Amino acid sequence: MNCKDAKERFLEASEKRLGAAEEAGFMEHLSGCEDCAKLYEEIKAVYAQTEAYDEIEPRAFFAESVINKLEYESKEGAMAYDRLFTSYFRKLALTSAAFVLGLILFFYVTEGTMAFNFFGDEEEAASRSVTEL
């Protein structure tokens, strides 16, 4: 067995899934190759550490909820709808509507009582506001 073949079997060897003949060839290679033996020991140590942790059990119906969310997201227009009606955009829309409504109300209430000088003619604007009353 050469180094390439041995490296391809590191994971299987650490999980004890090699046949008797393959394991004998693998161990023989490791006894003669210091680099492969060192690398295999490191891999075995990492693999042992991952086995030390308990397996985490997902909550009930976890897979179904993920599948449902993926199906929802894949529907046409679902993501656009979510973007338009998220809480941020709702707040922005309500704030904008309130601002526009406030401007309309302001101009409605002050109509005829205020002179707006858009063109810089102060006397004409003042006389217009007085005569309109």
N, C-alpha and C positions, 0 to 999 in steps of 0.2 A: 504494500500500500504506500502511495506517495503522499506528500503534504496536502495536495489539493483534495484527494479522496478523503483523507483524514478530517480536513476542515469541513467538508460537506457532511460528515457524520457526527460532528460535535454535539449538535442538539439531540440527535437520536441516542447517542451514547449517554448523555447526561440524563435522559429520560428512561434509560435502560430498555430501549426498543431495538437494539441490535441483536441479530442472531448470534449463535455461539461462534460460528466461523468468522463472521464479520468482527465480532468483539475481540477475538483472539488476534486478528490482523491489525485491528485498531490499537490494541494495547501494545502489540509488538512495535508498531510504528512510534508510539509515544515513548517507549523505553529507549529508542534509538534517536529520537529527534527532540532536542531540548526546547526548541522554539514552539513546536506544536504542543508539547507537554505543558509548557508554561501558559500558553494561550487557552488550552483546555481547562486547566485548573482555574483560571480567571473566569471563564464562561461557566464552569460548574459552580463557582462561588456566587456569581450573580444569579444563576438559576435557583440555587438554594435559598437565596434571600427572597426571591419572589414567591417561593413556595411557603415561606414562613408566615406570610400575611394570610389572614382569613379571607375567604371569598366573600364578596359583598353581594348580598341578595337584593335585587331590585324590588321596588314596591309592587304591590299587586296591580296587574293590568298595565304595567309600564310599557310593554311592547305595543299594546293596543293604542295607548294614548299617543305614542310617537308616530305610529302609522296613521292615526286620525289627523294629527297635525300636519304630517307630510301630504296627505291627501288634500287637506284644506288649502295648504300653501300652493299646491300644484293646480288648483282650480284657476281658471282664467279670471283675472280681475280681483282676486282675493287680496293680493298684496297691495294693489293700488288702493282698494277700499280701506285697508288697514292704515296705509300711510295718510290718507286724507282725513280719517276720522280718529286718529290717535288723540290722546288728551292734549298734547301740545298744540296740534293744529285746531282742535276745538276751541281751546283758549284763545288762540290767535284770531280765529274767525269771530268769536264773541267780542273780543276787544275791538276789532276793526269795525264790527257792526255797531257797537256802542259809541265809538268815536264818530262815525258817519251820522248816526242818529242824533248825537249831541250837536254836531255842526248844523244839521237841518233844523233842529229845535232852536238853536241860537239864532239863525238867520230868520226863522219864522217869528220869533218873539221880538227881535230887534228891527224888524222891517219897518221902514219909514221913520224910525227914531234916531238912526245913526247915519251920518254922512260918511261915505267911503270915498277917500280922495285917491283915486287910482291914477289920475293924470296930473296931479300937482296943482290944480286950480282951487286953492283953499276958499276964496271968497264965493265962487260959484257953488261949491259943494255946500258951504254953510247956508247960502241963500236958498238952495234947493231943499235942504232939510227943514228949514223954517217954513217955507211956502207949502210944503207937502203936509204939514200938520194942520 
